[in-house]
C-alpha cells in the first residue's frame, strides 16, 4: 500500500511540475508577442505622424496620405527583413523613390522647400 501511495504522489508531483513549466513558457511567448505588437503600433503611429507633417507641407488628399503611409510601413517592414547595410540602403532608396512618385511636381517642390521633412523622408539612418 505504501508503494502505491508513493507512486501516486510522484506522478502527481511530476504532473504539477510539467504544468508549471508549460505555463512559464507560454507567458514568455505572450510577452514577446506583446512587445512585437507594441513595436508595430509605434511604427504605424510614427508613420501617420510623418504623413501628417508632409500633409501640412504639401496639402495631400486622403488617398495620397493613405498611399504614402502604406509605403512608409512597407519600407520599414522590408528594412527589418534585410541584414546588411548595403541592402538596407538599397531597399530604403527603392521605397523612397516610390514615395516621391506619389507626389505631384508641385507637392514635391513644396516638400523640398521644407528641408527637415524632406530629409526625414529621404535620408537613411542606420538606427
C-alpha positions in Angstrom: 0.0 0.0 0.0 2.9 2.4 0.8 4.3 1.8 -2.7 1.0 2.7 -4.4 0.7 6.0 -2.3 4.4 6.8 -3.1 3.8 6.2 -6.8 0.7 8.3 -6.9 2.5 11.1 -5.1 5.4 11.1 -7.5 3.0 11.0 -10.5 1.1 14.0 -9.1 4.4 15.9 -8.4 5.7 15.4 -12.0 2.4 16.4 -13.4 2.3 19.7 -11.4 5.9 20.5 -12.3 5.4 19.9 -16.0 2.3 22.1 -16.0 4.1 24.9 -14.2 7.0 24.8 -16.8 4.5 25.0 -19.6 2.7 27.9 -18.1 6.0 29.8 -17.7 6.9 29.1 -21.4 3.5 30.4 -22.5 3.9 33.6 -20.5 7.3 34.2 -22.0 5.9 33.7 -25.5 3.0 36.1 -24.9 5.3 38.7 -23.6 7.5 38.5 -26.7 4.4 38.7 -29.0 3.1 41.7 -27.0 6.4 43.5 -27.3 6.4 42.9 -31.1 2.8 44.2 -31.4 3.7 47.3 -29.4 6.7 48.0 -31.7 4.5 47.6 -34.8 1.9 50.0 -33.3 4.7 52.6 -32.6 6.0 52.3 -36.1 2.5 52.9 -37.5 1.9 55.9 -35.2 5.3 57.3 -36.3 4.3 56.8 -40.0 1.0 58.5 -39.5 2.6 61.4 -37.7 5.2 61.8 -40.5 2.5 61.8 -43.1 0.6 64.5 -41.2 3.7 66.7 -41.3 4.0 66.0 -45.0 0.3 66.8 -45.5 0.7 70.2 -43.8 3.6 71.0 -46.1 2.2 69.7 -49.4 -1.6 69.7 -49.0 -2.1 65.9 -49.5 -5.6 64.4 -50.1 -6.7 61.4 -48.1 -6.0 58.9 -50.8 -2.4 60.1 -51.2 -2.0 60.2 -47.4 -3.1 56.5 -47.2 -0.8 55.5 -50.0 2.3 57.2 -48.5 1.5 55.8 -45.1 1.4 52.3 -46.6 4.6 52.8 -48.5 6.4 54.0 -45.3 5.1 51.0 -43.4 6.2 48.6 -46.2 9.6 50.3 -46.3 10.0 49.7 -42.6 9.0 46.1 -42.8 11.3 45.5 -45.7 14.2 47.1 -43.8 13.6 44.8 -40.8 13.9 41.7 -43.1 17.3 42.8 -44.6 20.5 42.1 -42.8 23.4 44.1 -44.4 23.7 47.9 -44.5 24.1 47.9 -48.3 20.9 46.0 -48.8 19.1 48.2 -46.3 20.2 51.3 -48.2 19.0 49.9 -51.5 15.6 49.0 -50.0 15.3 52.4 -48.4 16.1 54.1 -51.7 13.7 51.9 -53.7 10.8 52.8 -51.4 11.8 56.4 -51.1 11.6 56.6 -54.9 8.1 55.1 -54.8 7.1 57.6 -52.1 8.4 60.5 -54.2 6.4 59.3 -57.2 3.3 59.6 -55.1 3.6 63.4 -55.1 2.7 65.8 -57.9 5.5 68.0 -59.1 4.2 71.0 -57.1 3.9 68.9 -54.0 7.4 67.6 -54.4 8.7 71.2 -54.8 6.9 72.3 -51.7 8.3 69.3 -49.8 11.8 70.0 -50.9 11.4 73.6 -49.5 10.8 72.1 -46.1 14.3 70.7 -45.6 13.5 68.9 -42.3 10.6 67.0 -43.6 12.3 66.2 -46.9 15.5 64.9 -45.2 13.5 62.8 -42.7 11.6 61.2 -45.7 14.6 60.7 -48.0 17.7 60.2 -45.8 18.5 56.7 -44.5 19.9 56.5 -41.0 21.1 53.1 -39.5 19.3 53.0 -36.2 
